[in-house]
């Protein structure tokens, strides 16, 4: 009997449909087989039970399930002999197993074993967002949602690779075709079906994965620089009166603009404390002094850290806890105390600073309190990124750190709002997972965790261009979370406002020139003025052919050059 439940070995890519009744499994199987010019395996149970109903008006019974499973396996194995590259299976033994458990609270051990053992390259879990269609064998339209969750749970528990298909008939087919084609490419790249599903759910294209691995292997092509930026060629030099002029322009115009401060704040402090992590991992405390380690490793950063240790804003808190947890702490030699201090600072049981986001770490010592980067950015925000009594701050963070950020914001926001008579609107976004980079080992092979899953690393701040593009503001001030200075907020505000004034000045000129080119007939001197502005103020190079253009073509070229978002 068990022999009749064995799948035939094959190199054919097998895709199985799974889902509640009337969710488009048969239609999709047929459409995919037609598109890929191959065959599909129909549902054996449908004909088997229809014949039983027609002959005896009897519905499915527990004794029918094993014959159905054997019949389905036979149909699938026969289809493999004539399949072309792919085989699409309208159903599979996991469906039979789940229905047996739902209807009879029991599954035959042989059926259960076979259902768990049967392998497919991918399962399509069909969603319930399509209309119910009644027939003689369908009886529970209201149970589809519950059955869908049961099927999903069965796929997860049995570690089957699956992707959920939603949408109307055309949307599902289009999505399924793309997935099947990508699955084949993933296998050619050496990825398993489970890998493919993980990559798909991460939102990363296989093309990007391929490019990332190629960069690891070949490196990044060097950028060829044209020339160095110098004063009056890429760099403008401003006098004090120039700065004041642009600041005054900003102060005059800011009420007409929505301002926002954009702070990438998702980064952990791992790089900040890298030299301390290296020390903990490489220091031979039994056989060398810390000074010997510093000389051996040329660890200049560690030397500076230890010299100024008691000046750090976290010093008292760590030292107090060390004294509390170790009554003999102060009796130790300095090397031992320094080692224990660093170990507690990094330990996941205590402060775990290297794994925490930089935004929530103690950064600055004030007479009255210790400030985190978030607090400093709140102060800066109202200083130069506010208009009409409102300031807007956008932080990009990792979702799991939201509570830590909220705690600090709730502690400081009201005080700062009262102090500056400015309401601060704060919102957050997360870096999109589809910008992550696959991790590789020293041989450039994809790395995996203890569960065998691929490891992905968050991309750099450049990936936040998507988040930045979604900000609703006219002027956005961008600043990293750890780019903060203590006690110099007025100086920072002076230059930020000046830069914004330069931006407004350029924008006003661009708008004026576009208006002129759109509504008036220009003469050569007008074009010369605009051309010089483009070349000198915007650092845009104009080709030598420009002088050969007609007046109309010159105008259209300059309009296109200036008319940017």
Protein Blocks (a to p, Z undefined) as FASTA:
>chain_A
ZZmmpccddfbdcddddddehehmmmmmmmmmmmnopaddddfklmmmmmmmmmnopacd
fklmmmmmmmmmmmmmmmmmmcghiacdfbdfklmmmmmmmmnopacfklmmmmmmpccf
bdcdddfkbccdddfkbcblmlmmmmmmmmmmmmmmnopacdddeddfklmmmmmmmmmm
mmmmmmmnopafklmmmmmmnopafklmmmmmmmmmnopaddddfbdcdehihpacddfk
lmmmmmmmmmmmmmmpccdddddfkbccklmmmmmmmmmmmmcfklpcfklmmmmnopmk
lmmmmmmmmmpmklmmmmmmmmmmmmklmmpcfklmmmmmmmmmmpmklnommmpcfklp
cfbdcfkbccdfklmmmmmmmmmmcgehiacddddddfklmmmmmmmmmmmmmmmmmmno
pacddddddddfklpccdddfkopacddfkopacdddddfklmmmmmmmpccfbdcdddf
klccehilmmmmmmmmmmmmmmmmmmmmmmmmmmmmmmpccdfklmmmmmmmmmmmnopa
cdfklmmpcfklmmmmmmmmmmcZZ
